[in-house]
Amino acid sequence: MPAGGWDAGEVSHRPEPVTVDPPRPVRRALMTQSWLEVAFLHWEVDPAAVARLLPRGTVPDLFEGAAYVGLVPFRMHRVGWFGLPGVPYLGSFPETNVRLYSVDGEGRRGVVFLSLDASRLLPVLAARIGFRLPYAWSRMGVRRGSGAVGFASRRRWPGPREAYSRIVVRPGEPVARPSALEHFLTARWGLHNAVAGRLVYMPNAHPRWPLHRAELVRCEENLVSAAGLETRGAPVSVLYSPGVPVRFGAPARV
C-alpha cells in the first residue's frame, strides 16, 4: 500500500458534493475565531506526492484529476472556547498554513495541514499538544499599504529554522461568480488529522467567502518545500478575502 494510506479499496465512498455553504451545521461550537485578510495561493501538484503526506484513511481530493497545495497567510482573530468571548491578545495573531485537500471513507471533504506557522507560542503549544496539529512558532507580521497586503514569517521552533515566507497580494475586484475550481479550493468544511494513530475529522462552519481576485506582487517562500512538496512556477490561483467568522465543532473519530 502506498504511504499515507492511499488505496482505492480502503476509502471507498465517493466525495460529497462541493458546497458553498456548510453541509453539516455546527450547533455547539467547541471553538470560535475569525480568519481575516486571507490570501489563497495554490499550485497544482502530483497526486501521488500528496497521497504520501495524508493521514491513513484519507485519499487526495482531486479536481478534474489534479491535486493542489495551498499556501494561505491570514490574521487569526480572537480565538474563543465554548462560546466564551475571544481572547484579544493570545487569541489574535498572524498565521500561515500549508494545506492539502482530502477525502475520508465517509466521503467528507476536508483539509490536511502540513504546517501552520503562528506568532504566539502558547497557542502553538496548545494546538500541538491538544490537537496534534503541526503548528510552529514563527516571527510574523502583516502590513498594509498602497492597496496591497503583505505577510512575512520566519520559523523559530521547532524548525527547520530557515523556513520562511514573504508574500504580498493586491486585492482586486470581487468575484461575483467563483469558478468550480475556486469553490473547490476555498469551500472546505472540516479538517482531517491523525491523533494517537486514529483519523479524526473536525467540522467547521462559516458564511460564504467574500472572494476577490488578487495580483501576486511578491512570493518568496520555502514553506511548501519544507513541508515535503515541490512546486513549479507561479501559483495557478491567487485569491483574497477580507475574512469570515468561523465556528468549529468537536472532533470525531472516523
C-alpha positions as CSV (number, residue, x, y, z in Angstrom):
1,M,0.0,0.0,0.0
2,P,1.4,3.5,-0.8
3,A,2.5,5.6,2.2
4,G,-0.3,7.8,3.6
5,G,-3.0,5.1,3.1
6,W,-3.9,6.0,-0.5
7,D,-5.7,2.8,-1.5
8,A,-8.7,2.9,-3.7
9,G,-10.2,-0.1,-1.9
10,E,-9.6,1.4,1.5
11,V,-11.5,4.7,1.1
12,S,-14.5,3.5,-1.0
13,H,-17.0,6.4,-0.5
14,R,-17.3,8.9,-3.2
15,P,-16.6,12.5,-2.2
16,E,-19.6,14.6,-1.2
17,P,-20.6,17.5,-3.4
18,V,-18.6,20.7,-3.1
19,T,-21.0,23.2,-1.4
20,V,-20.6,26.9,-0.8
21,D,-22.5,26.5,2.5
22,P,-21.7,24.0,5.3
23,P,-23.2,20.6,4.7
24,R,-23.3,19.9,8.4
25,P,-24.3,22.7,10.9
26,V,-22.1,23.3,13.9
27,R,-24.8,23.6,16.6
28,R,-22.5,23.6,19.6
29,A,-19.2,25.3,18.9
30,L,-16.1,24.0,20.6
31,M,-14.1,26.9,19.3
32,T,-14.8,30.3,17.6
33,Q,-12.5,32.6,15.7
34,S,-12.3,34.9,12.7
35,W,-10.0,34.5,9.7
36,L,-9.2,38.0,8.4
37,E,-7.2,39.3,5.4
38,V,-6.8,35.9,3.9
39,A,-4.7,35.2,0.8
40,F,-5.2,31.9,-1.0
41,L,-2.2,30.8,-3.2
42,H,-2.5,27.4,-4.9
43,W,-0.3,25.3,-7.1
44,E,-1.1,22.1,-8.9
45,V,1.0,19.1,-7.6
46,D,1.4,15.4,-8.2
47,P,-1.5,13.4,-6.6
48,A,0.9,10.6,-5.7
49,A,3.2,13.0,-3.8
50,V,0.1,14.4,-2.0
51,A,-1.0,10.8,-1.1
52,R,2.2,10.1,0.7
53,L,1.6,13.0,3.1
54,L,-2.0,12.4,4.0
55,P,-3.1,10.5,7.2
56,R,-4.2,6.9,6.8
57,G,-7.9,6.6,6.0
58,T,-7.9,9.6,3.5
59,V,-7.1,10.0,-0.1
60,P,-6.3,13.1,-2.2
61,D,-9.3,15.1,-3.1
62,L,-8.8,15.8,-6.9
63,F,-10.3,18.4,-9.2
64,E,-10.5,17.1,-12.7
65,G,-7.7,14.7,-11.9
66,A,-5.4,17.3,-10.3
67,A,-4.2,17.8,-6.7
68,Y,-3.4,21.1,-5.2
69,V,-1.3,22.5,-2.4
70,G,-2.4,25.8,-0.7
71,L,-0.2,28.4,0.9
72,V,-2.6,30.5,3.0
73,P,-1.5,33.5,5.1
74,F,-4.0,35.5,7.2
75,R,-4.8,37.0,10.5
76,M,-6.3,34.8,13.2
77,H,-8.6,37.0,15.3
78,R,-10.0,36.4,18.8
79,V,-9.9,32.6,19.3
80,G,-12.5,31.7,21.9
81,W,-13.7,28.5,23.5
82,F,-17.1,27.0,24.4
83,G,-19.0,30.2,23.4
84,L,-16.9,32.5,25.6
85,P,-15.6,35.8,24.1
86,G,-12.5,35.5,22.0
87,V,-9.2,36.3,23.7
88,P,-7.8,39.7,22.4
89,Y,-4.1,39.1,22.6
90,L,-3.2,35.4,22.8
91,G,-6.1,34.7,20.5
92,S,-5.1,37.1,17.8
93,F,-2.0,36.6,15.7
94,P,-0.7,36.2,12.1
95,E,-0.7,32.7,10.7
96,T,0.4,31.0,7.5
97,N,-0.5,27.4,6.7
98,V,0.4,24.9,4.0
99,R,-2.5,22.7,3.3
100,L,-3.7,19.8,1.2
101,Y,-7.2,18.5,0.2
102,S,-8.5,15.2,1.4
103,V,-11.5,12.8,1.4
104,D,-12.3,10.3,4.1
105,G,-14.2,7.0,4.0
106,E,-17.5,8.8,4.6
107,G,-16.9,11.0,1.6
108,R,-16.3,14.1,3.7
109,R,-14.0,16.6,2.0
110,G,-11.5,18.4,4.2
111,V,-8.1,19.9,4.5
112,V,-4.9,18.4,5.9
113,F,-2.4,20.8,7.3
114,L,1.3,20.1,6.6
115,S,2.4,23.1,8.6
116,L,0.8,26.1,10.4
117,D,3.2,29.0,11.4
118,A,1.9,31.3,14.1
119,S,3.4,34.1,16.1
120,R,2.0,33.2,19.6
121,L,3.9,30.5,21.4
122,L,1.1,29.5,23.8
123,P,-1.5,28.8,21.1
124,V,1.2,26.9,19.2
125,L,1.9,24.6,22.2
126,A,-1.8,24.2,22.9
127,A,-2.6,23.1,19.3
128,R,0.4,20.8,19.1
129,I,-0.4,19.1,22.4
130,G,-4.2,19.2,22.3
131,F,-4.9,18.5,18.6
132,R,-1.6,17.1,17.4
133,L,-1.5,19.8,14.7
134,P,1.9,20.7,13.1
135,Y,2.0,24.3,14.4
136,A,5.3,26.1,14.5
137,W,6.3,29.2,16.4
138,S,7.4,31.9,14.0
139,R,8.3,35.6,13.8
140,M,5.5,37.1,11.7
141,G,4.0,40.3,10.5
142,V,1.1,41.7,8.4
143,R,1.5,45.1,6.7
144,R,-0.9,47.1,4.5
145,G,-0.1,49.9,2.1
146,S,-0.6,51.2,-1.4
147,G,-3.6,48.9,-1.8
148,A,-1.6,45.8,-1.0
149,V,-1.4,43.4,1.9
150,G,2.0,41.8,2.9
151,F,2.6,38.8,5.0
152,A,6.0,37.7,6.4
153,S,7.1,34.8,8.5
154,R,10.4,33.2,9.7
155,R,10.3,30.0,11.7
156,R,11.7,29.9,15.2
157,W,10.6,26.5,16.6
158,P,10.6,23.5,16.0
159,G,12.2,24.1,12.7
160,P,13.5,24.0,10.1
161,R,14.8,27.4,11.2
162,E,15.3,28.5,7.7
163,A,11.6,28.1,6.7
164,Y,10.2,31.4,5.7
165,S,7.7,33.2,3.5
166,R,7.3,36.8,2.2
167,I,4.0,37.3,0.3
168,V,2.4,40.5,-1.0
169,V,-1.0,40.5,-2.7
170,R,-3.0,43.4,-4.2
171,P,-6.8,42.6,-3.9
172,G,-8.8,43.4,-6.9
173,E,-12.5,43.2,-7.9
174,P,-14.9,41.0,-6.1
175,V,-15.5,37.6,-7.6
176,A,-19.2,37.6,-8.4
177,R,-19.3,34.0,-9.5
178,P,-16.4,31.9,-8.3
179,S,-15.4,29.1,-10.7
180,A,-15.8,25.5,-9.9
181,L,-12.1,25.3,-9.0
182,E,-12.3,28.4,-6.8
183,H,-15.2,26.8,-4.9
184,F,-13.2,23.5,-4.6
185,L,-10.2,25.3,-3.1
186,T,-12.0,27.5,-0.6
187,A,-15.3,25.8,0.4
188,R,-13.8,23.4,3.0
189,W,-15.9,22.4,5.9
190,G,-13.6,20.4,8.1
191,L,-10.1,19.2,8.7
192,H,-8.6,15.7,8.8
193,N,-5.8,14.8,11.3
194,A,-4.3,11.8,12.9
195,V,-4.4,11.7,16.7
196,A,-2.9,8.8,18.6
197,G,-2.9,6.8,15.3
198,R,-6.6,7.4,14.7
199,L,-8.1,9.6,12.0
200,V,-10.3,12.4,13.3
201,Y,-12.5,14.9,11.5
202,M,-13.2,18.4,12.9
203,P,-16.1,20.2,11.2
204,N,-16.3,24.0,10.8
205,A,-19.0,26.4,9.6
206,H,-18.8,30.0,8.4
207,P,-20.6,32.3,6.0
208,R,-19.7,32.2,2.3
209,W,-16.3,33.5,1.5
210,P,-16.4,37.1,0.1
211,L,-13.7,36.4,-2.6
212,H,-11.6,38.9,-4.6
213,R,-9.3,38.3,-7.5
214,A,-5.8,39.3,-6.4
215,E,-2.5,40.2,-8.0
216,L,0.5,38.4,-6.6
217,V,3.1,41.2,-6.2
218,R,5.7,39.1,-4.3
219,C,6.1,35.5,-3.4
220,E,9.3,34.3,-1.8
221,E,8.9,31.2,0.3
222,N,10.2,27.7,1.1
223,L,7.4,26.6,3.5
224,V,5.9,24.3,0.9
225,S,9.2,22.5,0.2
226,A,9.9,22.4,3.9
227,A,6.5,20.5,4.3
228,G,7.6,17.9,1.7
229,L,6.3,19.1,-1.7
230,E,7.8,20.9,-4.7
231,T,6.0,23.5,-6.8
232,R,6.9,24.9,-10.2
233,G,6.3,28.4,-11.5
234,A,3.7,30.9,-10.3
235,P,0.5,29.8,-8.5
236,V,-2.4,28.8,-10.7
237,S,-4.9,30.6,-8.4
238,V,-4.5,33.7,-6.3
239,L,-7.5,34.9,-4.3
240,Y,-8.1,37.3,-1.4
241,S,-10.8,37.6,1.2
242,P,-11.4,40.2,3.9
243,G,-12.4,37.2,6.0
244,V,-15.2,35.3,7.8
245,P,-16.2,34.4,11.4
246,V,-15.8,30.6,12.0
247,R,-17.2,28.0,14.3
248,F,-15.5,24.6,14.9
249,G,-17.4,21.6,16.2
250,A,-15.8,18.9,18.4
251,P,-13.5,16.4,16.5
252,A,-14.9,13.0,15.9
253,R,-13.1,9.8,15.1
254,V,-13.6,8.5,11.6
